[in-house]
Amino acid sequence: MSTQNKTSIEIELKKLNSNFNTLNKIMSNFLIIATTESTFKKLTNNEIKKIVPTVSETIKSINESIYS
């Protein structure tokens, strides 16, 4: 295998890795949303507005711990 082919393969593998990392972030957030959805169904709009900042901060913390 030539050096150029190896370089092309490495570039494609790096792109795939980046795509998988993005997919993992999306799925992590989806999992959080899916598991909290039943909780949100029980709340009023005002109650949801009160807890959304906390939920957002939790999601941010999870993403930072997974991908930092």
PDB file with SEQRES, HELIX, SHEET and CRYST1 records, atoms N, CA, C and O in Angstrom:
SEQRES   1 A   68  MET SER THR GLN ASN LYS THR SER ILE GLU ILE GLU LEU          
SEQRES   2 A   68  LYS LYS LEU ASN SER ASN PHE ASN THR LEU ASN LYS ILE          
SEQRES   3 A   68  MET SER ASN PHE LEU ILE ILE ALA THR THR GLU SER THR          
SEQRES   4 A   68  PHE LYS LYS LEU THR ASN ASN GLU ILE LYS LYS ILE VAL          
SEQRES   5 A   68  PRO THR VAL SER GLU THR ILE LYS SER ILE ASN GLU SER          
SEQRES   6 A   68  ILE TYR SER                                                  
HELIX    1 AA1 THR A    3  LYS A   41  1                                  39    
HELIX    2 AA2 ASN A   45  TYR A   67  1                                  23    
CRYST1    1.000    1.000    1.000  90.00  90.00  90.00 P 1           1          
ATOM      1  N   MET A   1       0.851  -1.173   0.000  1.00  0.00           N  
ATOM      2  CA  MET A   1       0.000   0.000   0.000  1.00  0.00           C  
ATOM      3  C   MET A   1       0.898   1.238   0.000  1.00  0.00           C  
ATOM      4  O   MET A   1       1.841   1.328   0.787  1.00  0.00           O  
ATOM      5  N   SER A   2       0.610   2.157  -0.856  1.00  0.00           N  
ATOM      6  CA  SER A   2       1.436   3.356  -0.962  1.00  0.00           C  
ATOM      7  C   SER A   2       1.164   4.320   0.189  1.00  0.00           C  
ATOM      8  O   SER A   2       0.143   4.234   0.871  1.00  0.00           O  
ATOM      9  N   THR A   3       2.094   5.228   0.383  1.00  0.00           N  
ATOM     10  CA  THR A   3       1.961   6.242   1.430  1.00  0.00           C  
ATOM     11  C   THR A   3       0.752   7.129   1.188  1.00  0.00           C  
ATOM     12  O   THR A   3       0.065   7.528   2.129  1.00  0.00           O  
ATOM     13  N   GLN A   4       0.497   7.433  -0.070  1.00  0.00           N  
ATOM     14  CA  GLN A   4      -0.649   8.284  -0.405  1.00  0.00           C  
ATOM     15  C   GLN A   4      -1.956   7.586  -0.041  1.00  0.00           C  
ATOM     16  O   GLN A   4      -2.878   8.221   0.472  1.00  0.00           O  
ATOM     17  N   ASN A   5      -2.040   6.284  -0.305  1.00  0.00           N  
ATOM     18  CA  ASN A   5      -3.247   5.526   0.052  1.00  0.00           C  
ATOM     19  C   ASN A   5      -3.431   5.487   1.562  1.00  0.00           C  
ATOM     20  O   ASN A   5      -4.550   5.629   2.057  1.00  0.00           O  
ATOM     21  N   LYS A   6      -2.339   5.295   2.295  1.00  0.00           N  
ATOM     22  CA  LYS A   6      -2.422   5.274   3.754  1.00  0.00           C  
ATOM     23  C   LYS A   6      -2.904   6.620   4.283  1.00  0.00           C  
ATOM     24  O   LYS A   6      -3.723   6.677   5.201  1.00  0.00           O  
ATOM     25  N   THR A   7      -2.395   7.693   3.703  1.00  0.00           N  
ATOM     26  CA  THR A   7      -2.807   9.034   4.120  1.00  0.00           C  
ATOM     27  C   THR A   7      -4.285   9.258   3.829  1.00  0.00           C  
ATOM     28  O   THR A   7      -5.003   9.828   4.650  1.00  0.00           O  
ATOM     29  N   SER A   8      -4.739   8.815   2.670  1.00  0.00           N  
ATOM     30  CA  SER A   8      -6.162   8.949   2.320  1.00  0.00           C  
ATOM     31  C   SER A   8      -7.037   8.158   3.280  1.00  0.00           C  
ATOM     32  O   SER A   8      -8.093   8.630   3.701  1.00  0.00           O  
ATOM     33  N   ILE A   9      -6.596   6.964   3.620  1.00  0.00           N  
ATOM     34  CA  ILE A   9      -7.350   6.132   4.555  1.00  0.00           C  
ATOM     35  C   ILE A   9      -7.383   6.782   5.940  1.00  0.00           C  
ATOM     36  O   ILE A   9      -8.421   6.789   6.601  1.00  0.00           O  
ATOM     37  N   GLU A  10      -6.249   7.324   6.373  1.00  0.00           N  
ATOM     38  CA  GLU A  10      -6.199   7.995   7.678  1.00  0.00           C  
ATOM     39  C   GLU A  10      -7.140   9.190   7.716  1.00  0.00           C  
ATOM     40  O   GLU A  10      -7.823   9.413   8.715  1.00  0.00           O  
ATOM     41  N   ILE A  11      -7.178   9.950   6.646  1.00  0.00           N  
ATOM     42  CA  ILE A  11      -8.073  11.114   6.580  1.00  0.00           C  
ATOM     43  C   ILE A  11      -9.533  10.664   6.667  1.00  0.00           C  
ATOM     44  O   ILE A  11     -10.327  11.259   7.394  1.00  0.00           O  
ATOM     45  N   GLU A  12      -9.874   9.632   5.936  1.00  0.00           N  
ATOM     46  CA  GLU A  12     -11.253   9.130   5.966  1.00  0.00           C  
ATOM     47  C   GLU A  12     -11.608   8.577   7.342  1.00  0.00           C  
ATOM     48  O   GLU A  12     -12.727   8.768   7.820  1.00  0.00           O  
ATOM     49  N   LEU A  13     -10.663   7.893   7.978  1.00  0.00           N  
ATOM     50  CA  LEU A  13     -10.918   7.375   9.323  1.00  0.00           C  
ATOM     51  C   LEU A  13     -11.110   8.503  10.328  1.00  0.00           C  
ATOM     52  O   LEU A  13     -11.946   8.395  11.225  1.00  0.00           O  
ATOM     53  N   LYS A  14     -10.354   9.577  10.189  1.00  0.00           N  
ATOM     54  CA  LYS A  14     -10.528  10.730  11.076  1.00  0.00           C  
ATOM     55  C   LYS A  14     -11.898  11.367  10.869  1.00  0.00           C  
ATOM     56  O   LYS A  14     -12.534  11.793  11.833  1.00  0.00           O  
ATOM     57  N   LYS A  15     -12.358  11.436   9.619  1.00  0.00           N  
ATOM     58  CA  LYS A  15     -13.693  11.975   9.342  1.00  0.00           C  
ATOM     59  C   LYS A  15     -14.770  11.089   9.974  1.00  0.00           C  
ATOM     60  O   LYS A  15     -15.716  11.582  10.588  1.00  0.00           O  
ATOM     61  N   LEU A  16     -14.607   9.772   9.814  1.00  0.00           N  
ATOM     62  CA  LEU A  16     -15.570   8.841  10.417  1.00  0.00           C  
ATOM     63  C   LEU A  16     -15.589   8.989  11.935  1.00  0.00           C  
ATOM     64  O   LEU A  16     -16.655   9.001  12.550  1.00  0.00           O  
ATOM     65  N   ASN A  17     -14.422   9.099  12.525  1.00  0.00           N  
ATOM     66  CA  ASN A  17     -14.335   9.261  13.969  1.00  0.00           C  
ATOM     67  C   ASN A  17     -15.055  10.526  14.420  1.00  0.00           C  
ATOM     68  O   ASN A  17     -15.786  10.513  15.411  1.00  0.00           O  
ATOM     69  N   SER A  18     -14.848  11.600  13.701  1.00  0.00           N  
ATOM     70  CA  SER A  18     -15.520  12.851  14.027  1.00  0.00           C  
ATOM     71  C   SER A  18     -17.034  12.704  13.910  1.00  0.00           C  
ATOM     72  O   SER A  18     -17.781  13.192  14.758  1.00  0.00           O  
ATOM     73  N   ASN A  19     -17.475  12.031  12.859  1.00  0.00           N  
ATOM     74  CA  ASN A  19     -18.914  11.814  12.672  1.00  0.00           C  
ATOM     75  C   ASN A  19     -19.498  10.962  13.792  1.00  0.00           C  
ATOM     76  O   ASN A  19     -20.600  11.237  14.269  1.00  0.00           O  
ATOM     77  N   PHE A  20     -18.770   9.930  14.218  1.00  0.00           N  
ATOM     78  CA  PHE A  20     -19.253   9.096  15.315  1.00  0.00           C  
ATOM     79  C   PHE A  20     -19.299   9.875  16.627  1.00  0.00           C  
ATOM     80  O   PHE A  20     -20.219   9.695  17.425  1.00  0.00           O  
ATOM     81  N   ASN A  21     -18.309  10.741  16.852  1.00  0.00           N  
ATOM     82  CA  ASN A  21     -18.330  11.569  18.060  1.00  0.00           C  
ATOM     83  C   ASN A  21     -19.541  12.491  18.065  1.00  0.00           C  
ATOM     84  O   ASN A  21     -20.188  12.665  19.098  1.00  0.00           O  
ATOM     85  N   THR A  22     -19.848  13.076  16.926  1.00  0.00           N  
ATOM     86  CA  THR A  22     -21.025  13.936  16.818  1.00  0.00           C  
ATOM     87  C   THR A  22     -22.298  13.134  17.069  1.00  0.00           C  
ATOM     88  O   THR A  22     -23.187  13.582  17.793  1.00  0.00           O  
ATOM     89  N   LEU A  23     -22.382  11.964  16.478  1.00  0.00           N  
ATOM     90  CA  LEU A  23     -23.550  11.098  16.685  1.00  0.00           C  
ATOM     91  C   LEU A  23     -23.688  10.720  18.154  1.00  0.00           C  
ATOM     92  O   LEU A  23     -24.797  10.709  18.689  1.00  0.00           O  
ATOM     93  N   ASN A  24     -22.577  10.412  18.810  1.00  0.00           N  
ATOM     94  CA  ASN A  24     -22.629  10.071  20.236  1.00  0.00           C  
ATOM     95  C   ASN A  24     -23.153  11.225  21.074  1.00  0.00           C  
ATOM     96  O   ASN A  24     -23.917  11.009  22.014  1.00  0.00           O  
ATOM     97  N   LYS A  25     -22.753  12.443  20.747  1.00  0.00           N  
ATOM     98  CA  LYS A  25     -23.255  13.612  21.479  1.00  0.00           C  
ATOM     99  C   LYS A  25     -24.755  13.780  21.278  1.00  0.00           C  
ATOM    100  O   LYS A  25     -25.497  14.051  22.222  1.00  0.00           O  
ATOM    101  N   ILE A  26     -25.184  13.614  20.037  1.00  0.00           N  
ATOM    102  CA  ILE A  26     -26.615  13.745  19.743  1.00  0.00           C  
ATOM    103  C   ILE A  26     -27.408  12.675  20.490  1.00  0.00           C  
ATOM    104  O   ILE A  26     -28.437  12.968  21.099  1.00  0.00           O  
ATOM    105  N   MET A  27     -26.931  11.448  20.441  1.00  0.00           N  
ATOM    106  CA  MET A  27     -27.654  10.352  21.091  1.00  0.00           C  
ATOM    107  C   MET A  27     -27.632  10.489  22.615  1.00  0.00           C  
ATOM    108  O   MET A  27     -28.600  10.120  23.280  1.00  0.00           O  
ATOM    109  N   SER A  28     -26.544  11.011  23.172  1.00  0.00           N  
ATOM    110  CA  SER A  28     -26.493  11.241  24.622  1.00  0.00           C  
ATOM    111  C   SER A  28     -27.564  12.233  25.044  1.00  0.00           C  
ATOM    112  O   SER A  28     -28.268  12.025  26.032  1.00  0.00           O  
ATOM    113  N   ASN A  29     -27.675  13.314  24.283  1.00  0.00           N  
ATOM    114  CA  ASN A  29     -28.703  14.305  24.589  1.00  0.00           C  
ATOM    115  C   ASN A  29     -30.100  13.742  24.377  1.00  0.00           C  
ATOM    116  O   ASN A  29     -31.006  14.007  25.167  1.00  0.00           O  
ATOM    117  N   PHE A  30     -30.274  12.971  23.321  1.00  0.00           N  
ATOM    118  CA  PHE A  30     -31.573  12.354  23.074  1.00  0.00           C  
ATOM    119  C   PHE A  30     -31.955  11.433  24.226  1.00  0.00           C  
ATOM    120  O   PHE A  30     -33.108  11.426  24.659  1.00  0.00           O  
ATOM    121  N   LEU A  31     -31.005  10.665  24.720  1.00  0.00           N  
ATOM    122  CA  LEU A  31     -31.285   9.759  25.833  1.00  0.00           C  
ATOM    123  C   LEU A  31     -31.749  10.523  27.058  1.00  0.00           C  
ATOM    124  O   LEU A  31     -32.687  10.105  27.737  1.00  0.00           O  
ATOM    125  N   ILE A  32     -31.101  11.635  27.342  1.00  0.00           N  
ATOM    126  CA  ILE A  32     -31.505  12.458  28.491  1.00  0.00           C  
ATOM    127  C   ILE A  32     -32.914  12.994  28.289  1.00  0.00           C  
ATOM    128  O   ILE A  32     -33.744  12.943  29.197  1.00  0.00           O  
ATOM    129  N   ILE A  33     -33.174  13.502  27.109  1.00  0.00           N  
ATOM    130  CA  ILE A  33     -34.505  14.046  26.813  1.00  0.00           C  
ATOM    131  C   ILE A  33     -35.561  12.949  26.887  1.00  0.00           C  
ATOM    132  O   ILE A  33     -36.634  13.156  27.453  1.00  0.00           O  
ATOM    133  N   ALA A  34     -35.263  11.793  26.321  1.00  0.00           N  
ATOM    134  CA  ALA A  34     -36.228  10.686  26.323  1.00  0.00           C  
ATOM    135  C   ALA A  34     -36.538  10.215  27.736  1.00  0.00           C  
ATOM    136  O   ALA A  34     -37.681   9.875  28.043  1.00  0.00           O  
ATOM    137  N   THR A  35     -35.526  10.194  28.598  1.00  0.00           N  
ATOM    138  CA  THR A  35     -35.770   9.716  29.965  1.00  0.00           C  
ATOM    139  C   THR A  35     -36.456  10.758  30.838  1.00  0.00           C  
ATOM    140  O   THR A  35     -37.102  10.411  31.826  1.00  0.00           O  
ATOM    141  N   THR A  36     -36.320  12.036  30.481  1.00  0.00           N  
ATOM    142  CA  THR A  36     -36.990  13.075  31.280  1.00  0.00           C  
ATOM    143  C   THR A  36     -38.344  13.459  30.700  1.00  0.00           C  
ATOM    144  O   THR A  36     -39.104  14.194  31.330  1.00  0.00           O  
ATOM    145  N   GLU A  37     -38.646  12.966  29.510  1.00  0.00           N  
ATOM    146  CA  GLU A  37     -39.903  13.352  28.861  1.00  0.00           C  
ATOM    147  C   GLU A  37     -41.110  13.008  29.715  1.00  0.00           C  
ATOM    148  O   GLU A  37     -42.045  13.803  29.807  1.00  0.00           O  
ATOM    149  N   SER A  38     -41.108  11.833  30.345  1.00  0.00           N  
ATOM    150  CA  SER A  38     -42.255  11.453  31.168  1.00  0.00           C  
ATOM    151  C   SER A  38     -42.393  12.396  32.361  1.00  0.00           C  
ATOM    152  O   SER A  38     -43.507  12.662  32.811  1.00  0.00           O  
ATOM    153  N   THR A  39     -41.291  12.896  32.867  1.00  0.00           N  
ATOM    154  CA  THR A  39     -41.330  13.861  33.966  1.00  0.00           C  
ATOM    155  C   THR A  39     -41.963  15.162  33.496  1.00  0.00           C  
ATOM    156  O   THR A  39     -42.786  15.744  34.202  1.00  0.00           O  
ATOM    157  N   PHE A  40     -41.582  15.622  32.303  1.00  0.00           N  
ATOM    158  CA  PHE A  40     -42.125  16.860  31.771  1.00  0.00           C  
ATOM    159  C   PHE A  40     -43.626  16.768  31.514  1.00  0.00           C  
ATOM    160  O   PHE A  40     -44.333  17.766  31.657  1.00  0.00           O  
ATOM    161  N   LYS A  41     -44.118  15.608  31.144  1.00  0.00           N  
ATOM    162  CA  LYS A  41     -45.548  15.455  30.864  1.00  0.00           C  
ATOM    163  C   LYS A  41     -46.395  15.741  32.095  1.00  0.00           C  
ATOM    164  O   LYS A  41     -47.547  16.160  31.979  1.00  0.00           O  
ATOM    165  N   LYS A  42     -45.825  15.516  33.270  1.00  0.00           N  
ATOM    166  CA  LYS A  42     -46.562  15.702  34.515  1.00  0.00           C  
ATOM    167  C   LYS A  42     -46.542  17.154  35.004  1.00  0.00           C  
ATOM    168  O   LYS A  42     -47.263  17.505  35.938  1.00  0.00           O  
ATOM    169  N   LEU A  43     -45.716  17.995  34.374  1.00  0.00           N  
ATOM    170  CA  LEU A  43     -45.523  19.358  34.865  1.00  0.00           C  
ATOM    171  C   LEU A  43     -46.308  20.380  34.052  1.00  0.00           C  
ATOM    172  O   LEU A  43     -46.636  20.163  32.885  1.00  0.00           O  
ATOM    173  N   THR A  44     -46.595  21.485  34.699  1.00  0.00           N  
ATOM    174  CA  THR A  44     -47.231  22.602  33.991  1.00  0.00           C  
ATOM    175  C   THR A  44     -46.150  23.370  33.229  1.00  0.00           C  
ATOM    176  O   THR A  44     -44.958  23.154  33.449  1.00  0.00           O  
ATOM    177  N   ASN A  45     -46.565  24.256  32.342  1.00  0.00           N  
ATOM    178  CA  ASN A  45     -45.606  25.061  31.579  1.00  0.00           C  
ATOM    179  C   ASN A  45     -44.711  25.888  32.509  1.00  0.00           C  
ATOM    180  O   ASN A  45     -43.505  25.989  32.283  1.00  0.00           O  
ATOM    181  N   ASN A  46     -45.296  26.472  33.542  1.00  0.00           N  
ATOM    182  CA  ASN A  46     -44.508  27.271  34.490  1.00  0.00           C  
ATOM    183  C   ASN A  46     -43.482  26.425  35.232  1.00  0.00           C  
ATOM    184  O   ASN A  46     -42.353  26.862  35.453  1.00  0.00           O  
ATOM    185  N   GLU A  47     -43.874  25.221  35.613  1.00  0.00           N  
ATOM    186  CA  GLU A  47     -42.932  24.329  36.298  1.00  0.00           C  
ATOM    187  C   GLU A  47     -41.793  23.917  35.359  1.00  0.00           C  
ATOM    188  O   GLU A  47     -40.639  23.830  35.778  1.00  0.00           O  
ATOM    189  N   ILE A  48     -42.119  23.671  34.110  1.00  0.00           N  
ATOM    190  CA  ILE A  48     -41.099  23.309  33.120  1.00  0.00           C  
ATOM    191  C   ILE A  48     -40.114  24.460  32.935  1.00  0.00           C  
ATOM    192  O   ILE A  48     -38.903  24.247  32.896  1.00  0.00           O  
ATOM    193  N   LYS A  49     -40.641  25.685  32.822  1.00  0.00           N  
ATOM    194  CA  LYS A  49     -39.774  26.851  32.663  1.00  0.00           C  
ATOM    195  C   LYS A  49     -38.809  27.003  33.836  1.00  0.00           C  
ATOM    196  O   LYS A  49     -37.683  27.470  33.666  1.00  0.00           O  
ATOM    197  N   LYS A  50     -39.256  26.608  35.021  1.00  0.00           N  
ATOM    198  CA  LYS A  50     -38.403  26.723  36.204  1.00  0.00           C  
ATOM    199  C   LYS A  50     -37.273  25.700  36.196  1.00  0.00           C  
ATOM    200  O   LYS A  50     -36.168  26.006  36.644  1.00  0.00           O  
ATOM    201  N   ILE A  51     -37.526  24.495  35.699  1.00  0.00           N  
ATOM    202  CA  ILE A  51     -36.499  23.452  35.783  1.00  0.00           C  
ATOM    203  C   ILE A  51     -35.637  23.332  34.528  1.00  0.00           C  
ATOM    204  O   ILE A  51     -34.587  22.691  34.569  1.00  0.00           O  
ATOM    205  N   VAL A  52     -36.055  23.932  33.418  1.00  0.00           N  
ATOM    206  CA  VAL A  52     -35.274  23.821  32.174  1.00  0.00           C  
ATOM    207  C   VAL A  52     -33.829  24.304  32.348  1.00  0.00           C  
ATOM    208  O   VAL A  52     -32.921  23.639  31.849  1.00  0.00           O  
ATOM    209  N   PRO A  53     -33.570  25.424  33.026  1.00  0.00           N  
ATOM    210  CA  PRO A  53     -32.162  25.812  33.202  1.00  0.00           C  
ATOM    211  C   PRO A  53     -31.332  24.737  33.915  1.00  0.00           C  
ATOM    212  O   PRO A  53     -30.171  24.512  33.573  1.00  0.00           O  
ATOM    213  N   THR A  54     -31.931  24.087  34.896  1.00  0.00           N  
ATOM    214  CA  THR A  54     -31.228  23.027  35.618  1.00  0.00           C  
ATOM    215  C   THR A  54     -30.974  21.834  34.703  1.00  0.00           C  
ATOM    216  O   THR A  54     -29.882  21.264  34.712  1.00  0.00           O  
ATOM    217  N   VAL A  55     -31.970  21.458  33.922  1.00  0.00           N  
ATOM    218  CA  VAL A  55     -31.822  20.341  32.987  1.00  0.00           C  
ATOM    219  C   VAL A  55     -30.754  20.670  31.942  1.00  0.00           C  
ATOM    220  O   VAL A  55     -29.928  19.823  31.603  1.00  0.00           O  
ATOM    221  N   SER A  56     -30.777  21.896  31.441  1.00  0.00           N  
ATOM    222  CA  SER A  56     -29.772  22.322  30.455  1.00  0.00           C  
ATOM    223  C   SER A  56     -28.370  22.262  31.041  1.00  0.00           C  
ATOM    224  O   SER A  56     -27.433  21.817  30.377  1.00  0.00           O  
ATOM    225  N   GLU A  57     -28.229  22.700  32.261  1.00  0.00           N  
ATOM    226  CA  GLU A  57     -26.922  22.661  32.920  1.00  0.00           C  
ATOM    227  C   GLU A  57     -26.461  21.224  33.140  1.00  0.00           C  
ATOM    228  O   GLU A  57     -25.273  20.923  33.020  1.00  0.00           O  
ATOM    229  N   THR A  58     -27.395  20.343  33.462  1.00  0.00           N  
ATOM    230  CA  THR A  58     -27.067  18.931  33.636  1.00  0.00           C  
ATOM    231  C   THR A  58     -26.588  18.321  32.325  1.00  0.00           C  
ATOM    232  O   THR A  58     -25.594  17.595  32.298  1.00  0.00           O  
ATOM    233  N   ILE A  59     -27.296  18.617  31.241  1.00  0.00           N  
ATOM    234  CA  ILE A  59     -26.898  18.109  29.921  1.00  0.00           C  
ATOM    235  C   ILE A  59     -25.510  18.633  29.557  1.00  0.00           C  
ATOM    236  O   ILE A  59     -24.670  17.882  29.060  1.00  0.00           O  
ATOM    237  N   LYS A  60     -25.276  19.896  29.800  1.00  0.00           N  
ATOM    238  CA  LYS A  60     -23.968  20.489  29.504  1.00  0.00           C  
ATOM    239  C   LYS A  60     -22.869  19.796  30.312  1.00  0.00           C  
ATOM    240  O   LYS A  60     -21.803  19.497  29.774  1.00  0.00           O  
ATOM    241  N   SER A  61     -23.119  19.542  31.583  1.00  0.00           N  
ATOM    242  CA  SER A  61     -22.134  18.877  32.438  1.00  0.00           C  
ATOM    243  C   SER A  61     -21.853  17.457  31.966  1.00  0.00           C  
ATOM    244  O   SER A  61     -20.706  17.010  31.967  1.00  0.00           O  
ATOM    245  N   ILE A  62     -22.894  16.758  31.569  1.00  0.00           N  
ATOM    246  CA  ILE A  62     -22.720  15.398  31.059  1.00  0.00           C  
ATOM    247  C   ILE A  62     -21.870  15.409  29.808  1.00  0.00           C  
ATOM    248  O   ILE A  62     -20.934  14.619  29.684  1.00  0.00           O  
ATOM    249  N   ASN A  63     -22.190  16.305  28.871  1.00  0.00           N  
ATOM    250  CA  ASN A  63     -21.403  16.401  27.637  1.00  0.00           C  
ATOM    251  C   ASN A  63     -19.944  16.749  27.925  1.00  0.00           C  
ATOM    252  O   ASN A  63     -19.036  16.177  27.322  1.00  0.00           O  
ATOM    253  N   GLU A  64     -19.722  17.676  28.836  1.00  0.00           N  
ATOM    254  CA  GLU A  64     -18.349  18.056  29.164  1.00  0.00           C  
ATOM    255  C   GLU A  64     -17.578  16.893  29.782  1.00  0.00           C  
ATOM    256  O   GLU A  64     -16.397  16.706  29.489  1.00  0.00           O  
ATOM    257  N   SER A  65     -18.231  16.121  30.625  1.00  0.00           N  
ATOM    258  CA  SER A  65     -17.533  14.995  31.266  1.00  0.00           C  
ATOM    259  C   SER A  65     -17.265  13.862  30.287  1.00  0.00           C  
ATOM    260  O   SER A  65     -16.275  13.143  30.421  1.00  0.00           O  
ATOM    261  N   ILE A  66     -18.144  13.699  29.302  1.00  0.00           N  
ATOM    262  CA  ILE A  66     -17.944  12.629  28.322  1.00  0.00           C  
ATOM    263  C   ILE A  66     -16.906  13.012  27.296  1.00  0.00           C  
ATOM    264  O   ILE A  66     -16.089  12.176  26.910  1.00  0.00           O  
ATOM    265  N   TYR A  67     -16.911  14.253  26.842  1.00  0.00           N  
ATOM    266  CA  TYR A  67     -16.115  14.641  25.684  1.00  0.00           C  
ATOM    267  C   TYR A  67     -14.980  15.594  25.971  1.00  0.00           C  
ATOM    268  O   TYR A  67     -14.444  16.208  25.049  1.00  0.00           O  
ATOM    269  N   SER A  68     -14.597  15.734  27.233  1.00  0.00           N  
ATOM    270  CA  SER A  68     -13.465  16.611  27.504  1.00  0.00           C  
ATOM    271  C   SER A  68     -12.234  15.813  27.864  1.00  0.00           C  
ATOM    272  O   SER A  68     -11.178  16.390  28.126  1.00  0.00           O  
TER     273      SER A  68                                                      
END                                                                             
